[in-house]
């Protein structure tokens, strides 16, 4: 195959170490690929690729990606991953194809991809309420871009249960999606979106039996976990973002009013309803946190049965951290290894999560470190 032979084969590069680098530094695509999403909830400014059999979400549209040492090149057999310091490609990359359901619209003319989108290669995701009471210069989470996609017209403000059901049916039939993630902006300080998420799950359950994760801030009323479960949700994400209270107050000036003690109480109550490994929490690395506090928080959560989904900070366009520097690969390798060891000790895994970010795993290298921790 000549110049198409990747250095990963020749020099035995570690898949995990290359992926850590890519998710920190991003990828220059040189216009070779279509797709990617800017703005909105969750990690955006990215694109989905298959990398040595693993579906991964790589930053391609944010500030670090524009200066990344990693780039794509068109080869005889597809896309080649190159590093500016290497003369030969590191690996092959395959862009995940645009799903068929993205081409469809509702009867009243709303494109399906304004209602829900594909994450990774087989996850349907939707932000059911695309606004948040914390979205103001003084209150907003500095890493979040939830309102940006609404402002640029790439989504709609509220997704109705019947709209979600219509899109789910099409995505399952046409593209073989395997699980569903429903998240929400925070509409109030009481149920924090849980009641509307329950209605959306009920709507989807009329057409699909696929696993569904719901994601929201911990509601004040602990009984709402059972309401969500009874509606048909199979797992829940309660995203603490950081286990360093000082960082939480600085980066999440409003959301941090929900203390770490509140979160751990919520974890316990949610696990009692959904079970171990079916509650997860997002943990962002690179906000200036104390790593020992972070590992201790992950351990405490895991001991309760909560999967701590660790990801590097992704500086998103239009956020207050868009010019921030992602964490070093050395830092991420260290934290991934320590958290993977905890997951192994507590018998938690991305594989055994039914749905959500932990199940998908495409925005993190943690699932690969899990395999190494378990000897798999």
Phi, psi and omega per residue, in radians:
X1 nan 0.002 3.047
X2 1.062 -2.245 -3.061
X3 -1.205 -0.166 3.128
X4 -1.337 -0.108 -3.100
X5 -1.284 2.023 -3.079
X6 -1.248 2.575 3.084
X7 -1.163 -0.386 3.103
X8 -1.046 -0.628 3.119
X9 -1.307 -0.685 -3.012
X10 -1.414 -0.661 -3.035
X11 -1.901 0.081 3.097
X12 0.988 0.776 3.046
X13 -1.063 2.511 3.102
X14 -1.402 2.262 3.066
X15 -0.985 -0.745 -3.094
X16 -1.112 -0.778 -3.082
X17 -1.190 -0.650 3.093
X18 -1.189 -0.710 3.133
X19 -1.124 -0.722 3.085
X20 -0.992 -0.803 3.118
X21 -1.045 -0.820 -3.095
X22 -1.118 -0.715 -3.101
X23 -1.309 -0.352 3.033
X24 -1.451 -0.832 -2.960
X25 -1.707 -0.271 3.125
X26 1.396 -3.043 -3.010
X27 -2.471 2.267 3.019
X28 -1.519 2.099 -3.065
X29 -1.685 -0.158 3.080
X30 0.947 0.513 3.104
X31 1.260 0.211 -3.086
X32 -1.375 -0.342 -3.084
X33 -2.101 2.651 3.004
X34 -1.735 2.719 3.043
X35 1.949 -2.936 -3.045
X36 1.697 2.741 -3.066
X37 -2.423 2.261 3.098
X38 -1.909 2.395 3.105
X39 1.382 2.876 3.103
X40 1.841 -3.125 -3.127
X41 -1.392 2.732 3.086
X42 1.325 3.131 3.107
X43 -1.158 2.091 3.109
X44 -2.168 -2.773 -3.089
X45 0.968 0.641 -3.015
X46 -2.399 -3.126 3.043
X47 -2.587 2.634 -3.121
X48 -1.612 2.344 3.096
X49 -2.337 2.772 2.950
X50 -1.805 2.105 -3.031
X51 -2.153 1.816 -3.091
X52 0.894 0.831 3.079
X53 1.455 -0.062 -3.103
X54 -1.896 2.229 3.052
X55 -1.356 2.207 -3.095
X56 -2.333 2.583 3.021
X57 -1.792 2.089 -3.078
X58 -2.024 2.344 3.082
X59 -1.088 2.198 3.115
X60 -2.242 -0.237 -3.003
X61 -2.104 -0.008 -3.116
X62 -1.626 3.133 -3.060
X63 -1.094 -0.835 3.119
X64 -1.017 -0.642 -3.109
X65 -1.069 -0.581 -3.133
X66 -1.155 -0.338 -3.128
X67 -2.048 0.260 -3.044
X68 -1.183 2.516 3.016
X69 -1.303 -0.147 -3.132
X70 -1.714 2.436 -3.125
X71 -2.565 2.885 3.071
X72 -1.737 2.586 3.040
X73 -2.417 2.469 3.123
X74 -1.385 2.125 3.123
X75 -1.961 3.133 -3.122
X76 -1.132 -0.512 -3.053
X77 -1.950 0.200 -3.123
X78 2.315 -2.731 -3.115
X79 -1.419 2.459 3.115
X80 -2.013 2.380 3.081
X81 -1.574 2.185 -3.120
X82 -2.180 2.599 2.994
X83 -1.973 2.460 -3.036
X84 -1.050 -0.345 -3.129
X85 -1.625 -0.087 -3.080
X86 -1.895 2.494 3.111
X87 -1.503 -0.332 -3.123
X88 -2.106 2.726 -3.139
X89 -1.093 2.633 3.099
X90 -1.478 -0.620 -3.029
X91 -2.949 2.977 2.982
X92 -1.607 2.549 3.013
X93 -2.251 2.412 3.067
X94 -2.089 2.134 3.122
X95 -1.253 2.330 3.060
X96 -1.185 2.267 -3.067
X97 -1.203 2.601 3.045
X98 -1.046 2.238 -3.091
X99 -1.219 2.663 -3.116
X100 -1.111 -0.623 -3.074
X101 -1.163 -0.382 3.105
X102 -1.125 -0.295 -3.107
X103 -1.538 -0.120 -3.027
X104 -1.719 2.871 3.104
X105 -2.406 2.760 3.048
X106 -1.266 2.953 -3.135
X107 -1.047 -0.519 3.126
X108 -1.622 0.268 2.936
X109 1.577 0.214 3.122
X110 -1.549 2.090 3.101
X111 -1.026 2.417 -3.127
X112 -0.999 -0.607 -3.097
X113 -1.341 0.032 2.922
X114 -1.610 -0.129 3.139
X115 -1.815 -0.739 3.111
X116 -2.714 2.708 -3.109
X117 -2.334 2.853 3.071
X118 -1.437 2.275 2.964
X119 -1.928 2.482 -3.088
X120 1.036 -2.321 3.132
X121 -2.048 -0.209 -3.059
X122 -2.584 0.382 -3.134
X123 -2.026 2.243 3.033
X124 -1.665 2.238 -3.093
X125 -2.267 2.537 3.111
X126 -2.592 2.444 2.955
X127 -1.676 1.843 -2.928
X128 -1.274 -0.510 3.004
X129 -2.162 1.959 -2.983
X130 -1.610 0.484 3.091
X131 -2.378 2.870 -3.045
X132 -2.602 2.415 3.125
X133 -1.153 -0.261 -3.112
X134 -1.632 0.065 -3.061
X135 -1.479 1.467 3.027
X136 -2.646 2.785 -3.106
X137 -0.959 -0.568 -3.088
X138 -1.499 -0.467 -2.980
X139 -1.874 -0.440 -2.927
X140 -1.129 2.599 3.010
X141 -1.213 2.286 -2.946
X142 -1.217 -0.321 -3.131
X143 -1.649 -0.085 -2.930
X144 -1.646 2.522 3.103
X145 -2.276 0.553 -3.003
X146 -1.000 -0.656 -3.063
X147 -1.506 -0.214 -3.063
X148 -1.124 -0.703 -3.126
X149 -1.215 -0.505 3.066
X150 -1.229 -0.709 3.131
X151 -1.154 -0.599 -3.131
X152 -1.591 0.086 3.009
X153 1.394 0.254 -3.104
X154 -1.569 0.017 3.093
X155 -2.624 3.128 3.061
X156 -2.024 2.773 -2.979
X157 -1.183 -0.736 -3.126
X158 -2.353 2.223 3.108
X159 -1.649 2.171 -3.110
X160 -1.410 2.615 -3.137
X161 -0.935 -0.710 -3.117
X162 -1.249 -0.541 3.058
X163 -1.152 -0.788 3.116
X164 -1.072 -0.727 3.132
X165 -1.077 -0.724 3.137
X166 -1.090 -0.764 -3.128
X167 -1.217 -0.730 3.123
X168 -1.036 -0.794 -3.129
X169 -1.024 -0.756 -3.130
X170 -1.203 -0.756 -3.102
X171 -1.158 -0.625 3.106
X172 -1.233 -0.714 -3.100
X173 -1.279 -0.744 -3.011
X174 -1.595 -0.559 -2.988
X175 -2.147 -0.003 3.033
X176 1.141 0.615 3.091
X177 -1.025 2.623 -3.041
X178 -1.991 -0.349 3.036
X179 -2.745 2.981 -2.962
X180 -2.297 2.423 3.061
X181 -2.137 2.177 3.085
X182 -2.046 2.054 3.074
X183 -2.055 3.085 -3.094
X184 -2.731 2.580 2.860
X185 -1.215 2.847 -3.093
X186 -1.552 1.960 -3.082
X187 -1.487 -0.380 -3.108
X188 -2.817 3.014 -3.081
X189 -1.613 0.089 -3.112
X190 -1.776 -1.396 -3.131
X191 -1.440 -0.249 3.062
X192 0.936 0.595 3.069
X193 1.654 -0.101 -3.065
X194 -1.097 -0.701 -3.100
X195 -1.160 -0.683 3.117
X196 -1.243 -0.643 3.052
X197 -1.027 -0.695 3.120
X198 -1.071 -0.721 3.109
X199 -1.116 -0.693 3.128
X200 -1.146 -0.719 3.107
X201 -1.095 -0.752 3.114
X202 -1.020 -0.723 3.120
X203 -1.079 -0.776 -3.133
X204 -1.164 -0.623 -3.114
X205 -1.127 -0.257 3.077
X206 -1.259 -0.348 -3.057
X207 -2.200 -0.197 -3.008
X208 -2.559 2.563 3.055
X209 -1.875 0.161 -3.093
X210 -1.122 2.625 3.068
X211 -1.062 2.478 -3.125
X212 -2.268 2.216 2.932
X213 -1.787 2.374 2.992
X214 -1.850 2.550 -3.105
X215 -2.320 2.217 3.102
X216 -2.791 2.958 2.968
X217 -1.207 2.684 3.140
X218 -1.019 2.116 3.097
X219 -1.213 2.697 3.123
X220 -1.132 -0.621 -3.095
X221 -1.607 1.914 -3.104
X222 -1.095 -0.357 -3.129
X223 -1.200 -0.248 -3.118
X224 -1.237 -0.326 3.042
X225 -1.114 -0.711 3.104
X226 -1.212 -0.613 3.081
X227 -1.048 -0.763 3.123
X228 -1.154 -0.725 3.109
X229 -1.110 -0.787 -3.137
X230 -1.133 -0.514 3.106
X231 -1.209 -0.408 3.121
X232 2.196 0.041 3.079
X233 -1.206 2.453 -3.121
X234 -1.824 -0.297 3.077
X235 -2.698 2.959 -3.096
X236 -2.472 2.501 3.034
X237 -1.957 2.128 3.092
X238 -2.056 1.719 -2.864
X239 -1.599 1.869 -3.116
X240 -1.361 -0.471 3.131
X241 1.286 -0.738 3.120
X242 -2.663 2.537 3.061
X243 -1.729 0.225 3.082
X244 -1.870 1.884 -3.033
X245 -1.046 -0.616 3.115
X246 -1.094 -0.779 3.108
X247 -1.131 -0.714 -3.135
X248 -1.043 -0.740 -3.120
X249 -1.188 -0.573 -3.125
X250 -1.384 -0.737 -3.029
X251 -1.601 -0.473 -3.137
X252 -2.206 1.202 -2.975
X253 -1.037 -0.457 3.113
X254 -1.725 -0.826 -3.116
X255 -1.085 -0.482 -3.118
X256 -1.218 -0.126 2.995
X257 -1.060 -0.439 2.985
X258 -1.449 1.839 -2.981
X259 -1.265 2.952 3.052
X260 -1.084 -0.645 3.077
X261 -1.069 -0.689 3.085
X262 -1.062 -0.743 -3.135
X263 -1.131 -0.786 -3.130
X264 -1.140 -0.603 3.033
X265 -1.109 -0.753 3.121
X266 -1.112 -0.718 3.111
X267 -0.987 -0.820 -3.099
X268 -1.077 -0.786 -3.127
X269 -1.162 -0.697 -3.115
X270 -1.207 -0.707 3.117
X271 -1.111 -0.603 3.113
X272 -1.070 -0.481 -3.132
X273 -1.641 -0.860 -3.013
X274 -1.605 -0.363 3.141
X275 1.665 2.840 3.090
X276 -1.066 2.499 3.104
X277 1.307 -0.027 3.111
X278 -1.914 0.180 2.997
X279 -2.151 2.314 3.137
X280 -2.334 2.843 3.091
X281 -2.478 2.439 -3.130
X282 -1.458 2.317 3.141
X283 -2.249 1.935 -3.084
X284 -1.612 2.263 3.119
X285 -1.845 2.332 3.122
X286 2.037 0.241 3.131
X287 -1.682 0.072 -3.096
X288 1.706 0.253 -3.060
X289 -1.280 2.747 2.987
X290 -1.368 2.103 -3.047
X291 -1.176 -0.596 3.116
X292 -1.164 -0.719 3.059
X293 -1.088 -0.657 -3.133
X294 -1.135 -0.815 3.133
X295 -1.124 -0.697 3.119
X296 -1.113 -0.695 3.088
X297 -1.128 -0.729 3.093
X298 -1.086 -0.705 3.142
X299 -1.152 -0.766 3.141
X300 -1.099 -0.714 3.108
X301 -1.135 -0.800 -3.110
X302 -1.085 -0.651 3.121
X303 -1.109 -0.451 3.064
X304 -1.437 -0.181 -3.110
X305 1.781 0.207 -3.109
X306 -1.712 2.312 3.115
X307 -1.491 2.011 3.104
X308 -1.487 1.879 -3.085
X309 -1.518 1.768 -3.033
X310 -1.567 2.269 3.137
X311 -2.404 2.685 3.022
X312 -1.350 2.616 3.022
X313 -0.965 2.261 3.042
X314 -1.956 1.819 -3.115
X315 -1.192 1.848 -3.030
X316 -1.582 2.511 3.085
X317 -1.044 2.404 3.091
X318 1.475 0.020 3.085
X319 -1.755 2.980 3.129
X320 -1.323 -0.100 3.103
X321 -2.033 0.356 -3.039
X322 -1.110 -0.405 3.122
X323 -1.718 0.092 -3.116
X324 -1.202 2.759 3.092
X325 -1.675 2.231 3.087
X326 -1.089 2.848 3.134
X327 -1.153 2.791 3.113
X328 -1.244 2.733 3.096
X329 -1.141 -0.579 3.101
X330 -1.082 -0.755 3.116
X331 -1.087 -0.795 -3.103
X332 -1.158 -0.720 3.097
X333 -1.029 -0.718 -3.136
X334 -1.136 -0.855 -3.082
X335 -1.199 -0.680 3.108
X336 -1.053 -0.792 -3.112
X337 -1.102 -0.774 -3.097
X338 -1.164 -0.714 -3.136
X339 -1.265 -0.658 3.101
X340 -1.064 -0.663 3.092
X341 -1.108 -0.684 3.099
X342 -1.127 -0.776 3.132
X343 -1.044 -0.717 3.129
X344 -1.115 -0.752 3.136
X345 -1.095 -0.628 -3.075
X346 -1.650 0.066 3.118
X347 1.018 0.757 3.051
X348 -1.962 2.595 3.134
X349 -2.742 2.692 3.047
X350 -1.102 -0.646 -3.116
X351 -1.028 -0.623 -3.073
X352 -1.604 0.003 2.973
X353 -1.328 2.466 -3.054
X354 -1.441 -0.510 -3.069
X355 -2.898 2.965 3.056
X356 1.703 -2.966 -3.059
X357 -1.066 -0.727 -3.138
X358 -1.097 -0.714 3.138
X359 -1.152 -0.806 -3.128
X360 -1.145 -0.960 3.065
X361 1.235 0.038 -2.966
X362 -1.273 -0.332 -3.111
X363 -1.632 0.118 -3.058
X364 -2.485 2.717 3.005
X365 -1.649 0.044 -3.065
X366 -1.005 -0.725 3.131
X367 -1.011 -0.587 3.101
X368 -1.213 -0.665 3.098
X369 -1.202 -0.545 3.027
X370 -0.993 -0.818 -3.121
X371 -1.048 -0.720 -3.139
X372 -1.194 -0.664 3.129
X373 -1.124 -0.569 -3.104
X374 -1.593 -0.064 -3.112
X375 1.395 0.183 -3.116
X376 -1.447 nan nan
